[in-house]
């Protein structure tokens, strides 16, 4: 099976497993795990922030980050397809009392002027006040698009003028960095809180790091414990993330090339289903055609290719370190043939 459902399906490499077995550990709830501390400090530095907090999941890191910027009864603005509003099971409302209001785009890229115009900062006793704006980079459900750096700069300046917080869901920020060439710190410093994930393209088994100002991360650490997210000898997992930082960032370019190879193979057989020129990183969104998304996913699985359905008409494929460029091409051949109705 060529598994393109997500880059979360990756398995740790043998070298990563060895790094995990050799990790120096301690009790992280007491702040005594040296490997966790080293990871938090390194990631914070890479993103231009003061402090970091190692979390089990990106969803938890997003909940903690948003909670530092948006009070109960306030709102978070985000894209209508953002992970924070579509794929975190209503956690921000259920756990933090945060409501959401969304904007729509054709391609997933932010329009700073439009987003800032949505912010309600003089709410008075009648309207919901905007606490923060969340941006996703790369944008998963928009096909892995990279947010244009100058638009992020404009958004950041405007949000600061309005005194509205900014949170970056950078689960795949590593991919955006490699694709755009913009330094991680240049992006990270535009936001008050940033979440980056290690269990997607970087191939670690578990973990995300939330970064931000020291006082906000200290408060997030308390909330993490309150939500049951404190852990003990987590250095074993932090070691995997550290190994990924050292060995798996630059190779993300290989995943981007494999995604384009997949898209080209599909286009050769079913040209109306995908535009390879629109593939920026490791995510490809396909029009499922008459079969529908569920039908295409089922048919592809019988041919040895695993995909994900996005609603009724779209299908997603994500390349990663467990799929070679050749395998991506093979998968594209299969999917393109199915879309062309020849199987």
C-alpha positions in Angstrom: 0.0 0.0 0.0 1.3 3.5 -0.9 -0.2 5.5 1.9 -0.9 9.1 1.0 -3.7 9.7 3.5 -1.5 12.0 5.5 2.0 12.8 6.6 1.0 11.8 10.1 1.3 8.1 9.1 5.1 8.3 9.0 7.1 6.0 11.2 10.3 6.9 13.0 13.5 5.9 11.1 16.0 3.5 12.7 18.3 6.4 13.4 15.5 8.3 15.1 14.7 5.3 17.2 18.3 5.0 18.3 18.3 8.7 19.3 15.2 8.0 21.4 16.8 5.1 23.3 19.8 7.3 24.2 17.8 10.3 25.4 18.7 11.8 28.7 15.4 12.2 30.6 13.8 13.6 33.8 10.4 14.5 35.1 9.0 17.2 32.8 6.2 18.3 35.1 9.0 19.4 37.5 10.8 21.0 34.5 13.6 18.5 34.9 13.8 16.7 31.6 16.9 18.0 29.9 16.0 16.8 26.5 12.6 18.5 26.6 14.2 21.7 27.9 16.7 21.6 25.1 14.0 21.1 22.4 11.8 23.9 23.8 14.7 26.3 23.9 15.9 25.4 20.4 12.5 25.7 18.8 11.8 29.0 20.5 15.1 30.3 19.2 14.5 29.1 15.7 11.1 30.9 15.6 12.4 34.1 17.2 10.6 33.7 20.5 11.5 33.6 24.2 10.1 30.3 25.4 8.6 27.0 24.2 6.3 24.3 25.5 6.5 20.7 24.3 3.0 19.2 23.8 1.6 15.9 22.8 -0.4 17.2 19.9 -0.8 20.2 17.6 -4.4 20.4 18.6 -3.4 20.8 22.3 -0.7 23.4 21.4 -3.3 25.4 19.4 -5.8 25.3 22.3 -3.1 26.5 24.7 -1.8 29.2 22.3 -5.3 30.6 21.5 -6.3 30.6 25.2 -3.4 32.9 25.9 -4.8 35.5 23.4 -8.6 35.1 23.6 -10.6 35.3 26.8 -13.8 33.4 27.5 -16.6 35.0 25.6 -14.3 36.6 23.0 -13.8 35.4 19.5 -11.1 34.0 17.3 -11.1 34.9 13.6 -9.9 32.3 11.1 -10.3 30.8 7.7 -13.4 28.8 7.2 -11.3 25.7 6.4 -8.7 26.2 9.2 -7.7 23.3 11.4 -8.6 25.2 14.5 -12.3 25.5 13.5 -12.7 22.3 11.4 -10.6 19.6 12.9 -10.2 20.2 16.7 -13.7 19.0 17.7 -14.9 22.4 19.0 -12.1 22.4 21.7 -11.7 26.1 21.8 -15.4 26.6 22.6 -15.7 23.6 24.9 -12.6 24.1 26.9 -11.9 27.9 26.7 -15.2 29.5 26.0 -13.9 30.9 22.7 -16.2 31.5 19.8 -15.1 31.6 16.2 -15.9 33.8 13.2 -14.6 32.8 9.8 -13.6 34.3 6.4 -13.7 32.5 3.0 -11.0 32.6 0.3 -10.8 31.1 -3.1 -7.2 29.7 -2.6 -6.6 29.7 1.1 -4.3 32.7 1.1 -5.1 35.5 3.5 -6.3 38.9 2.4 -4.9 41.1 5.3 -7.2 44.1 4.7 -10.3 41.9 4.6 -9.3 40.0 7.7 -8.5 43.1 9.7 -11.8 44.7 8.6 -13.6 41.8 10.4 -12.0 42.5 13.7 -14.4 43.9 16.3 -12.3 45.8 18.9 -14.9 48.3 20.1 -17.5 45.7 20.9 -19.0 47.5 23.9 -21.6 45.6 25.9 -23.5 44.3 22.8 -21.0 42.5 20.5 -18.4 39.8 20.8 -14.8 41.3 21.0 -12.2 39.9 18.7 -9.4 38.5 20.9 -7.1 37.1 18.1 -6.7 36.1 14.5 -5.4 32.6 13.6 -3.5 31.8 10.4 -2.6 28.4 9.1 0.7 28.0 7.2 0.8 25.9 5.2 -3.0 25.7 4.7 -3.9 22.0 4.8 -7.4 22.0 3.3 -6.5 24.6 0.8 -4.0 22.2 -0.8 -0.9 23.0 1.2 -0.5 26.6 0.0 2.1 28.8 1.5 0.9 32.1 3.0 2.7 35.0 1.1 5.2 36.5 3.5 4.4 40.1 2.7 0.7 39.5 3.5 1.7 38.1 6.9 3.8 41.2 7.5 0.8 43.4 6.6 -1.5 41.4 8.8 0.9 41.5 11.8 1.3 45.2 11.6 -2.5 45.7 11.4 -3.2 43.4 14.2 -0.7 45.1 16.5 -2.3 48.5 15.7 -5.7 47.1 16.7 -4.2 45.3 19.7 -5.6 42.0 18.4 -3.6 38.9 19.1 -2.1 36.7 16.3 -1.7 32.9 16.5 0.0 30.8 13.9 -1.0 27.2 13.4 2.3 26.3 11.8 1.8 22.5 11.9 3.5 22.4 8.5 5.5 25.7 8.9 8.6 23.6 8.1 7.1 23.0 4.6 6.3 26.7 4.1 9.9 27.6 5.2 11.5 25.1 2.7 9.2 26.0 -0.1 9.5 29.8 0.3 13.0 30.2 1.5 11.8 32.6 4.2 13.6 32.1 7.5 11.6 30.5 10.3 12.3 33.4 12.7 11.1 36.0 10.1 7.7 34.3 10.0 7.5 33.4 13.7 8.2 36.9 15.0 5.1 38.2 13.3 2.9 36.2 15.7 2.5 36.2 19.5 2.1 32.5 19.7 3.2 29.8 17.2 2.5 26.0 17.1 4.9 23.8 15.1 4.4 20.1 14.7 7.0 17.3 14.5 4.7 14.3 13.8 3.8 15.3 10.2 6.5 16.0 7.6 9.3 15.8 10.0 8.4 12.2 10.8 8.6 12.1 14.6 6.1 9.8 16.3 4.6 12.5 18.6 4.8 16.1 19.5 4.3 19.8 18.8 6.0 22.9 20.4 4.1 26.1 21.3 6.3 29.2 21.4 5.7 32.7 22.6 6.7 35.3 25.2 7.9 33.8 28.5 4.9 34.9 30.5 2.4 33.4 28.0 4.2 30.1 27.8 4.3 29.9 31.6 0.6 30.3 31.7 0.2 27.8 28.9 2.2 25.3 31.0 -0.2 25.7 33.8 -3.2 25.2 31.5 -1.5 22.1 29.9 -1.3 20.5 33.3 -4.9 21.5 34.1 -6.1 19.7 30.9 -4.2 16.6 31.8 -1.4 17.3 29.3 1.6 17.2 31.8 4.0 14.3 31.2 7.0 12.8 32.8 10.0 11.4 31.0 9.0 13.0 27.7 12.6 13.4 26.7 12.3 10.1 24.8 9.8 11.8 22.5 11.6 15.1 22.5 14.7 13.3 21.3 12.8 12.2 18.2 11.7 15.8 17.5 15.3 17.0 18.0 16.6 14.3 15.5 13.9 15.4 13.1 15.0 19.0 13.3 18.6 18.1 12.6 17.9 15.6 9.7 14.4 16.0 8.2 13.8 19.6 7.5 15.7 20.2 4.3 14.5 16.9 2.9 11.0 18.2 2.8 11.9 19.5 -0.6 11.8 15.8 -1.7 8.2 15.5 -0.5 7.3 18.6 -2.5 8.9 17.2 -5.6 7.1 13.9 -5.0 3.7 15.6 -4.7 4.3 17.4 -8.0 5.2 14.1 -9.6 2.0 12.5 -8.3 0.0 15.5 -9.6 1.6 15.3 -13.1 0.9 11.6 -13.3 -2.7 12.2 -12.5 -3.0 15.1 -15.0 -1.5 13.0 -17.8 -4.6 10.7 -17.6 -7.2 13.0 -16.2 -6.3 16.6 -16.9 -9.5 18.1 -15.4 -8.8 16.6 -12.0 -5.7 18.5 -10.9 -3.4 21.4 -11.7 0.2 20.4 -11.0 1.3 24.1 -11.1 -0.9 24.7 -8.1 1.0 22.2 -5.9 3.4 24.2 -3.7 4.3 21.7 -1.0 3.4 18.1 -0.1 -0.4 18.3 -0.4 -2.5 17.6 -3.6 -6.2 18.2 -3.8 -8.0 16.3 -6.6 -11.5 16.6 -8.1 -13.0 13.2 -7.6 -15.2 13.4 -10.7 -18.3 11.3 -11.2 -17.1 8.6 -8.8 -17.3 11.0 -5.9 -14.7 11.2 -3.1 -15.8 8.0 -1.3 -15.9 6.0 -4.5 -12.4 7.2 -5.6 -10.9 6.5 -2.2 -12.4 3.0 -2.2 -11.3 2.2 -5.8 -7.8 3.5 -5.2 -7.5 1.4 -2.0 -8.2 -1.8 -4.0 -5.4 -0.8 -6.3 -2.9 -0.2 -3.4 -3.1 3.5 -3.0 -4.6 5.1 0.2 -6.1 8.6 -0.1 -8.4 10.8 2.1 -11.8 12.0 1.1 -12.5 15.7 1.7 -16.3 16.0 1.7 -18.2 14.5 -1.2 -16.2 15.7 -4.2 -12.6 16.3 -3.3 -9.8 13.9 -2.4 -6.5 14.6 -0.8 -3.0 13.0 -1.2 -0.1 13.9 1.0 3.5 12.8 0.3 6.0 12.2 3.1 9.3 10.6 4.0 7.9 7.0 3.8 6.9 7.5 0.1 9.5 7.8 -2.6 9.2 10.0 -5.7 8.9 6.8 -7.7 6.1 5.5 -5.5 4.3 8.9 -5.8 4.5 8.6 -9.6 3.1 5.0 -9.4 0.3 6.2 -7.2 -0.5 9.0 -9.6 -0.6 6.6 -12.5 -3.2 4.5 -10.6 -5.4 7.4 -9.5 -5.2 9.1 -12.9 -6.3 5.9 -14.6 -9.2 5.5 -12.2 -10.3 9.1 -12.8 -10.1 8.6 -16.5 -12.6 5.7 -16.1 -10.2 3.1 -17.5 -10.5 0.9 -14.4 
